[in-house]
């Protein structure tokens, strides 16, 4: 099975990538959506620059795709580039976003490839515990939600 990994550079993408490697699959590319000049309901924005380094260290091709974060165009941008890859499937690290999972699945269906979301509906505790158990070094690099700030006693 030849797959591409949709990767933001974070722990969920890394876990999905690792899952595909454990399956013995050929990793055709790490694919990163770079949201230029805004935000996205679909793709992670902060930290995506790390994927280029991850790909280089792992000797895996890296495909960076720029998008403006416009809801109706984000998947058009992704689909046009994924269509150029000779892959059987796209692996995504989505845990809980029905919005993200369903849109990726529909895009994959249009392309005639399989969509895999190996982390789907894992609890946060199960997910983090599994990463630690399997030797992943996980660290918090930013907090991107309301209610948590520097005053929180970590």
Backbone as a ProteinNet text record, in pm:
[ID]
protein_1_A
[PRIMARY]
XXXXXXXXXXXXXXXXXXXXXXXXXXXXXXXXXXXXXXXXXXXXXXXXXXXXXXXXXXXXXXXXXXXXXXXXXXXXXXXXXXXXXXXXXXXXXXXXXXXXXXXXXXXXXXXXXXXXXXXXXXXXXXXXXXXXXXXXXXXXXXXXXXXXXXXXXX
[TERTIARY]
86.7	0	90.5	67.2	143	52.3	98.8	14.9	87.5	8.3	57.8	2.2	77.6	36	6.3	-115.8	-150.3	-91.1	8.6	84.9	95.6	59.1	75.1	203.3	270.2	390.9	365.4	239.8	205.2	199.2	164.8	163.9	62.7	-52.1	-153.8	-106.6	-48	6.6	120.1	206.2	318.2	268.2	163.5	107.4	45	-22.9	-82.8	26.3	132	246.9	309.5	331.6	389.5	300.5	169.2	73.5	90.5	101.8	118.9	251.8	355.7	485.3	478.4	407.4	391.4	316.7	233.2	162.2	254.8	373.8	467.2	439.8	360.6	321.8	433.9	433.3	527.7	476	554.5	514	561.9	468.7	501.4	539.4	475.9	502.8	434.2	494.1	425.2	366.8	238.5	168.4	124.5	167	134.6	57.1	-55.2	-131.2	-81.6	-23.4	24.9	-79.2	-141.1	-244.1	-173.9	-185.7	-116.6	-210	-167.2	-238.6	-371.8	-388.7	-515.4	-525.7	-647.5	-676.7	-756.2	-776.9	-847.3	-931.7	-1052	-1136.4	-1094.5	-1015.6	-983.3	-843	-746.7	-607.1	-540.6	-446.5	-369.9	-278.1	-266.7	-182.5	-46.5	-38.7	93.1	176.6	306.8	400.5	421.2	352.2	361.5	499.2	578.7	711.8	803	768.9	851.7	845	738.4	720.5	832.9	879.3	989.4	1111	1139.6	1254.2	1228.3	1105.7	1070.7	1088.2	1040.7	1050.7	1196.4	1276.6	1418.8	1488	1463.7	1525.5	1482.5	1359.6	1306.7	1329.1	1390	1413.9	1283.3	1182.4	1050.4	1022.8	971.6	938.2	836.2	850.9	759.5	688.2	557.4	475.6	406.3	445.6	385.7	286.3	163.9	58	6.8	17.1	-33.6	-183.4	-252.5	-394.9	-422.3	-524.4	-558.5	-652.7	-690.8	-778	-924.5	-959.8	-1099.9	-1169.1	-1274.2	-1339.9	-1370.7	-1423.2	-1464.7	-1347.3	-1228.5	-1113.8	-1005.4	-1007.2	-900.5	-886.8	-998.1	-991.1	-964.4	-1002.1	-967.8	-815.7	-752.9	-606.8	-542.1	-592.7	-538.2	-561.5	-684	-718.9	-636.4	-614.4	-540.1	-397.5	-338.8	-201.9	-197.4	-292.6	-299.6	-322.7	-399.7	-429.6	-303.3	-198.4	-73	13.2	-16.7	60.5	7	93.5	50.8	36.3	-81.2	-104	-234.6	-241.2	-362.1	-449.6	-387.2	-461.8	-397.6	-478.5	-433.1	-458.9	-356.8	-367.4	-372.2	-469.4	-492.9	-498.6	-443.6	-439.6	-559.5	-670.9	-789.9	-835.1	-864.3	-912.6	-1062.7	-1111.5	-1249.7	-1327.4	-1263.5	-1331.9	-1409.8	-1541.9	-1626.9	-1614.4	-1602.9	-1588.8	-1466.8	-1352.4	-1229.7	-1237.1	-1278.2	-1280.9	-1374.9	-1494.5	-1591.6	-1547.4	-1488.1	-1440.9	-1324.7	-1233	-1120.1	-1171.9	-1266.5	-1322.2	-1389.1	-1465.9	-1532.3	-1430.4	-1326.2	-1222.1	-1153.2	-1119.7	-1055.3	-1146.2	-1274.9	-1370.1	-1368.4	-1367.7	-1362.6	-1234.5	-1125.3	-997	-980.7	-1072.4	-1062.7	-955.1	-926	-829.4	-897.9	-831.3	-886.4	-845.1	-931.7	-901.5	-888.2	-773.7	-753.1	-738.5	-812	-798.7	-780.4	-657.7	-633.3	-655.6	-659.1	-676.1	-820.8	-909.2	-1045.7	-1114.3	-1163.7	-1240.7	-1164.1	-1031.9	-956.4	-978.6	-985.4	-994.1	-857.7	-857.2	-731.4	-633.5	-684.2	-598.1	-541.9	-626.3	-580.3	-474.7	-499.4	-406.7	-270.6	-268.9	-142.5	-71.7	-145.4	-84.8	-20.2	-87.3	-32.6	95.4	98.4	219.1	336.6	313.5	419.4	463.7	367.7	397.3	486.1	465.2	542	666.7	704.2	831.2	831	714.1	708.4	743.1	822.6	849.4	750.9	656.7	551.5	573.8	570.8	582.2	482.3	435.6	341.9	423.6	394.3	466.8	382.3	250.9	162.2	25.8	-49.6	-187.4	-274	-365.6	-445.1	-593.9	-631.9	-773.5	-797.6	-919.7	-955.5	-955.5	-922.4	-932.3	-802.1	-706.3	-575.9	-473.6	-398.4	-298	-171.8	-78.8	49.2	35.5	-74.8	-94	-133.7	-167.2	-207.5	-89.9	-113.6	-8	8.1	103.1	127.4	199.4
-118	0	123.1	210.4	336	448.7	521.9	622.6	756.1	861	992.4	1019.8	1093.6	1129.2	1278.4	1315.4	1455.6	1496.3	1583.9	1611.6	1759.9	1794.4	1931.2	1945.5	1832.7	1834.8	1804.2	1791.1	1766.6	1618.9	1593.7	1457.1	1366.6	1419	1336.2	1291.6	1384.3	1349.1	1248.6	1270.1	1178.2	1038.8	1031.8	901.2	831.2	905.6	846.8	797.9	873.7	836.5	707.9	703.1	585	462.4	480.7	371.4	314.8	404.3	359.2	285.8	333.6	266	127.4	115.6	-14.5	-113.7	-63.7	-149.2	-196.9	-137.9	-173.2	-102.5	2.3	72.9	164	188	277.7	421.1	504.7	644	726.2	764.9	839.4	983.5	1042.7	1182.8	1221.2	1318.3	1391.8	1513.9	1536.7	1646	1747.7	1871.2	1977.1	2088	2123.2	2238.4	2360.9	2455.2	2579.5	2688.2	2731.2	2834.5	2970.2	3038.4	3164.5	3280.4	3364.2	3487	3473.7	3372.6	3362	3239.7	3196.6	3082.5	2982.4	2865.6	2759.9	2679.9	2645.7	2554.4	2409.7	2388	2253.7	2208.6	2299.4	2261.6	2341.6	2276.7	2341.2	2445.4	2559.1	2665.9	2670.9	2679.1	2694.7	2566.4	2585.3	2474	2390.3	2421.2	2334.2	2338.1	2439.7	2448.7	2333.3	2266.3	2155.7	2032.6	2018.1	1897.7	1883.4	1993.1	1987.5	1918.9	1950.8	1891.4	1744.5	1713.5	1574.2	1487.9	1538.1	1463.6	1441.6	1545.8	1534.3	1430.8	1436.3	1341.2	1197.7	1179.6	1045.5	1001.6	1089.9	1061.1	1028.2	1109.9	1096.4	1225.7	1218.2	1341.3	1426.5	1557.6	1651.4	1732.3	1736.4	1815.3	1924.2	2047.7	2162.9	2227.7	2246.1	2303	2430.2	2541	2667.2	2678.5	2730.2	2759	2886.8	2958.2	3083	3060.6	2937.4	2908	2937	2958.8	2981.1	2845.5	2831.9	2702.7	2630.1	2700.6	2635.2	2600	2655.4	2630.4	2541.5	2524.2	2447.2	2306.4	2237.1	2100.2	2095.8	2199.2	2207.2	2212.6	2295.8	2306.9	2172.8	2107.1	1977.4	1871.8	1861.4	1757.3	1769.4	1890.3	1907.6	1854.9	1864	1815.5	1666.5	1619.9	1476.9	1394.6	1448.4	1377.5	1347.9	1426.1	1406.8	1294.9	1255.2	1149.3	1013.4	920.2	783.5	707.9	724.6	663.5	585.2	493.3	414.5	474.6	554.1	604.6	730.7	803.9	920.1	890.8	909.8	885.4	1020.5	1035.4	1161.8	1136	1226.1	1209.3	1266.8	1285.1	1341.6	1252.9	1316.2	1245.2	1260.8	1383.5	1409.9	1499.7	1556.4	1652.4	1581.9	1572	1515.6	1598.5	1728.9	1820.3	1781.8	1767.1	1733.3	1592.9	1496.3	1357.2	1339.5	1394.5	1374.7	1444	1560.8	1630.9	1557	1505.2	1427.4	1299.4	1231.9	1108.4	1133.9	1241.4	1273.2	1305.4	1377.8	1409.1	1280.9	1193.1	1066.3	982.9	981.9	908.3	962	1094.4	1155.2	1116	1098.9	1063.5	913.2	834.6	689.5	628	693.9	640	620.2	548.2	518.1	627.2	658.5	751.3	671.8	686.9	621.5	727	709.6	794.6	701.6	652.3	548.4	591.8	720.4	768.9	804.1	784	832.7	788.9	886.6	872.9	811.1	812.3	777.2	888.8	852.6	956.8	1024.8	1147.1	1219.1	1144	1088.5	1014.8	889	814.5	693.4	728.5	834.8	876.1	914.1	1004.1	1048.9	933.5	851.7	736.4	641.3	618.6	531.6	587.4	716.9	779	760.6	788.7	774.7	628.7	537.3	393.8	347.1	405	364.3	449.5	528.3	599.3	735.5	789.7	923.8	1026	1124.2	1235.9	1347.1	1371.9	1470.7	1591.1	1711.1	1832.2	1935.7	2015.8	2122.8	2240.6	2284.2	2397.4	2523.7	2507.4	2622.8	2577.6	2672.6	2648	2734.8	2671.5	2744	2731.8	2764.9	2763.3	2863.9	2904.4	2996.6	2923.7	2996	2941	2886.8	2862.2	2814.8	2922.5	2963	3065.8	3033.7	3127	3104.3	3084.3	3128.2	3115.5	2975.3	2889.7	2753.2	2678.1	2609.8	2533.7	2398.7	2388.4	2264.9	2168.7
0	0	0	-92.9	-103.1	-54.9	47.3	111	123.7	136.8	176.3	315.3	393.8	529.5	532	569.2	588.3	722.3	720	841.6	872.5	995.1	1044.6	1125.6	1151.2	1232.9	1378.8	1417.5	1557.1	1592.9	1718.3	1771.7	1702.1	1664.2	1598.9	1460.1	1385.7	1254.5	1268.6	1368.1	1390	1425.8	1506.6	1544.5	1423.9	1338.7	1218.4	1122.7	1110.7	1027.6	1081	1211	1275.7	1253.4	1265.6	1242.9	1102.4	1003	864.2	846.5	911.6	903.8	967.1	1078.9	1145.5	1056.8	968.7	873.3	761.1	753.4	647.8	516.3	520.6	399.7	350.4	221.8	157	173.3	238.8	260.5	140.7	56.4	-65.4	-34.6	66.7	99.9	230.2	297.9	403.5	334.1	353.1	285.2	390.4	371.8	466.6	397.2	455.5	408	484.2	412	472.4	448.3	554.8	545	543	430.4	408.4	441.7	534.2	562.5	632.3	714.1	784.3	871.1	891.3	975.7	893.4	950.8	879.7	976.7	934	1011.8	987	883.6	838.2	876.7	870.4	887.7	998.5	1067.3	1173.3	1111.6	1176.5	1124.5	1194.1	1327.8	1390.3	1384.7	1364.4	1375.5	1251.4	1142.1	1024.5	958.3	990.4	929.7	972.6	1080.6	1129.2	1038.3	961	878.5	776.8	722.3	626.3	689.5	814.1	884.2	917.4	958.7	986.8	861.8	749.7	623.7	584.7	598.5	563.2	651.2	781.3	874.1	846.8	800.9	774.4	629.3	550.1	408.3	334.9	362.2	300	223	102.1	29.3	105.8	93.2	158.2	50.8	59.6	-32.2	48.4	24.3	90.9	-4.9	42.7	-40.9	25.8	-44.7	8.2	-16.9	83	71.6	149	109.7	178	295.5	319.8	432.2	405.5	279.9	244.9	239.2	317.4	336.2	205.6	108.8	-15	-106.4	-79.4	-167.1	-106.6	25.2	90.4	33.9	20.9	-29.9	-179.1	-251.4	-393.5	-406.6	-323.2	-323.6	-289.4	-186.5	-145.5	-252.8	-300.8	-397.5	-525.8	-572.2	-697.9	-686.6	-568.5	-549.5	-515.3	-435.7	-401.2	-527.7	-620.5	-745.8	-826.2	-805.3	-878.7	-819.6	-696.5	-631.5	-674.3	-689.3	-720.5	-588.6	-525.2	-393.9	-393.2	-297.6	-275.9	-167	-77.8	37.5	93.1	170.1	245.5	392.3	475.4	619.3	689.8	779.2	849.3	999.7	1078.7	1223.4	1297.1	1230.3	1295.7	1411.4	1523.1	1642.1	1661.4	1648.7	1686.9	1591.1	1492.8	1406.1	1295.5	1314.5	1209.3	1081.2	1098.6	985	901.3	967.3	895.6	835.2	914.2	868.3	749.1	757.9	649.5	520.5	531.9	411.8	346.4	426.7	372.9	307.8	372.7	315.8	180.6	170.6	43.2	-66.1	-29.1	-126.2	-174.2	-81.3	-118	-207.7	-177.2	-260.6	-404.3	-417.1	-550.8	-625.6	-551.4	-612.2	-633.6	-576.7	-589.9	-502.6	-389.4	-293.7	-158.7	-69.8	62.3	160.5	253.7	362.4	491.6	558.6	687.9	796.6	906	1025	1145.1	1165.5	1266	1410.2	1436.6	1574.1	1605.4	1509.8	1519.1	1647.8	1720.4	1843.7	1960	1954.7	2074.6	2176.2	2301.3	2404	2413.1	2461.6	2477.4	2565.3	2675.5	2767.9	2703	2633	2564.2	2460.1	2386.9	2281.3	2339.9	2436.3	2496.2	2565.6	2639.4	2707.8	2607.7	2495.5	2391.7	2331.8	2309.8	2256.4	2352	2479.3	2579.6	2589.9	2592.2	2600.9	2485.5	2367.7	2250.5	2227.7	2327.4	2321.9	2255.3	2227.1	2170.2	2278.4	2243.7	2333.4	2301.2	2389.2	2363.7	2453.9	2393.6	2474.1	2425	2516.7	2483	2431.9	2309.9	2251.9	2247.8	2257.3	2263.6	2313.2	2361.9	2402.3	2312.2	2241	2141.9	2171.5	2294.2	2329.4	2440.5	2454.6	2561.2	2694.8	2800.4	2935.1	2990.8	2907.3	2953.4	2921.7	3022.9	2999.8	3078.9	3082.7	3149	3299.3	3357.4	3501.2	3543.8	3449.1	3480.8	3541.5	3649.6	3717	3648.2	3556.6	3482.9	3572.6
[MASK]
++++++++++++++++++++++++++++++++++++++++++++++++++++++++++++++++++++++++++++++++++++++++++++++++++++++++++++++++++++++++++++++++++++++++++++++++++++++++++

